[in-house]
């Protein structure tokens, strides 16, 4: 019975080594592609969740419900300032597994928190940008004991922005502030039609959406002192 020669064994070993090397790189490339696809899917899922949450909050804005702070000052149902963008919204559903009694109205706030802060801890090494934070109160009116509860909606956010589409004296234009700062006693306030939300990520993606809102009542609810 004739066996393999040394040359035949060396050729077989060489072919096996080539096949093993090719298989290793193919598996490595497949794993890398899978991880990349999973990261991209997670990234776009977060973007979709952010836009859907913002849209739901704005669509359920309660324009007739200002809130009272711990000092007794009334604040508008929607307001933007250096602290962030805040509004009162309807439709806050209570889980049937919770015993908490509260209103179905909710006060929410959006802002961009710097990385390394209490509500935006440092992420992976080299990660840039801040955190888009959605905060809320368990009750609308603050008696001095309420604290914001924070949700990190997305990391690696470079910037967010809000603009307010209004109609005033038959003309439509965008405002950067709400309530507007050019409303004087005895003058007709602008009517808020929609809000534009913009989000820019560190990856270079910029998203914006124009979302219609509930119409304001005839009288504009401002920040006045309450008793």
N, C-alpha and C positions, 0 to 999 in steps of 0.2 A: 504494500500500500504506500503510495507516494504522498508525502507531506508538502507543506509550503516551504518555499525557499526563503532565505534571509531577505532577499530583495523584495519578494512579494509581501513579507510581513512589514518591512519598512514602508512600502507603498501604502499598504492598508492603514498603518498607523498614521501616516501623513494625511491621507484622505479623511480619517476619523478626526484628526486634530483640526483640519480645516472646517469640517462640518460642525464640530463642537464650538469652535470660535464663532462661526457665523450664527449658530443658534443662540449663543450667549448674547451677542450684540443685538440680534433680533428681539430677544426677550427684554433686554435692557431698554431698547427703543420703545417697545410696546408699553412697558411699565411707565416710562417717562411721558409718553403720549397720554396714557390713562390719567396720570397725576395732573398733567396740564389741563386736560378736559374737565377733570373734577374741580380744579381751581377756577377755571373759567365759568363752569356751571354755577359754583357757589357765589362767584362774584356777580354774575348777572341775576341770580336769584335774590341777592341782597338788594341790588338796584331796583328790581321789580317790587320787592316788599316795601322799600322806602317810598317809592312813587305811589304805590297803592295805599299805604297808610296815610301819607300826606293828603292824597285825594279824598279819602274817606273822611278825614278830619274836617277838611274845608267844605265838603258837600253837606256835612251835618252841623255846620256852624249855627249857633243859636244867637242871632243878632240882638234879641231883646233881653239878654241876661248878662249884665255887668257883674263884677264880683267886688267884694269888700276885702281890703287887706287888714293886717293886724292893727293898723292905726285908725281904722274906720273910714279910710278913703276909698271911694268907688273908682274902679278901673273899667274901661270899655270892654265890651264883649269880644273885641279884637284889638290887639295893640302890638306895635313893634317899637323897640327901643334898643339901647345898648346891651340889655340883658338877653334879648332874643325876641322871638315871635310867639305871641300867646293868643289863645282864643278859647271861648266856651263852646262846647259841642254837645249835640244831642246823641242819643242812641248808645250810651255806655251800658252794655249788657252785663248783668250780674250772673255769675255762674250758679247753677242750682246746687253746687256742692259748697257754696260759701254762705255763712250765716250773717255776713256783713250787711247792715241796712244802710242804704245810701240812695242818693238821687241817681237818675239815669243821665244827668248832665255831668260833664267832666271839663275841668280846666286843664289844658295841655300847653306845653311850651316846647319850641324847637330852638336849638342853638348849636353852634360848633364849638366843641371843647378842645382845648389844647392838649396834645399828647403829654402824658406825665402828670396830669391833674388827677384829683380824687375820682372823678367820674370817667376819666379816659386814661387808664393805666398804660404804661409803655407796652408795646407789642413786640414783634419780632425785631431782632437787630437790623438796623438799616431802614425800618419802616418809617415812612414820612406821613405828613398830614395829621389831621385831627379826627375827632369822633363826632358824628352827627348824633346828638342826644335828643330823645323825646322824653319829656318829663310830665308828670301829672300830679294833681292833688286828689286826695280821697274825697274831699268836700270842696264846694265852690268858695264859700266865704271863710277867710282865715281868721280864726280867733286867737292867733298867736302861737298855736300849737302845731299847725300844719307844716309839713316839710315836703319838698318835692321828692317824688320817687322817680328814679332815672332808668331809662332804657337806652342801651347803646344800639342804635339802628344800623350804623355802618362805620367802619374804620377807613383810614387812608383817604379822607375827604379833604380836598384842598380849600374849597369855598362853597358857601350856600348863599342864596339871595332871594329876595321877595320883591315883587312889584305889584301895584294895585291898579287895575284897570277901572277907571271911573268915567261917569258921564256927568258933565256939568255945563249948564247953559247950552245944551244941544250939541256939545262937543265931547269927544272921547279922547282920553289921554292916560298915560301911566303916571302914578305917583310912587315915590319911594317911601313915604311915611303913611301910617294909619294909626289913629285918626289923623286926617289932614291938618296941617298947621296954619292953613289960610282961611279957616271958617270963623267968621265974626258974628256976634249977636245980630239977629235980624236978617242975616243972609241965608240963602238957600245952600245947604250942604251938598257936596257931590254925592252921586249915587254909586255905590260899589257894585261892579258887575262881575268881576272875576279877579283871580289872583294868579300871578305867574310865579312858579317855584323853579329855581335853578340850582343845580348841583354839579360841581366839578370835582372829579376824582384825581388822585395823584397819577393814575394811569393815563390821564389825558382825556378821558371821556367827559363830555358836558351834556347834561340832560336838562330839559326844561319842559314844563307843561303848564298850559293855561287852563285853570279850573274855575268854572262858574260857581258862584256862592249865592246863598239866600239873600234876598233884597232887604236893605235896611228899612226900618220904619221911617215915617215922615220926619221925626225928630232924631237927630244924631245923638247917640248916647256917648257922652264924654266922661272924662275923669273929674268928677266933682266931689266935694267933701260930703260925706253922709253922716247922719247922726246915729 
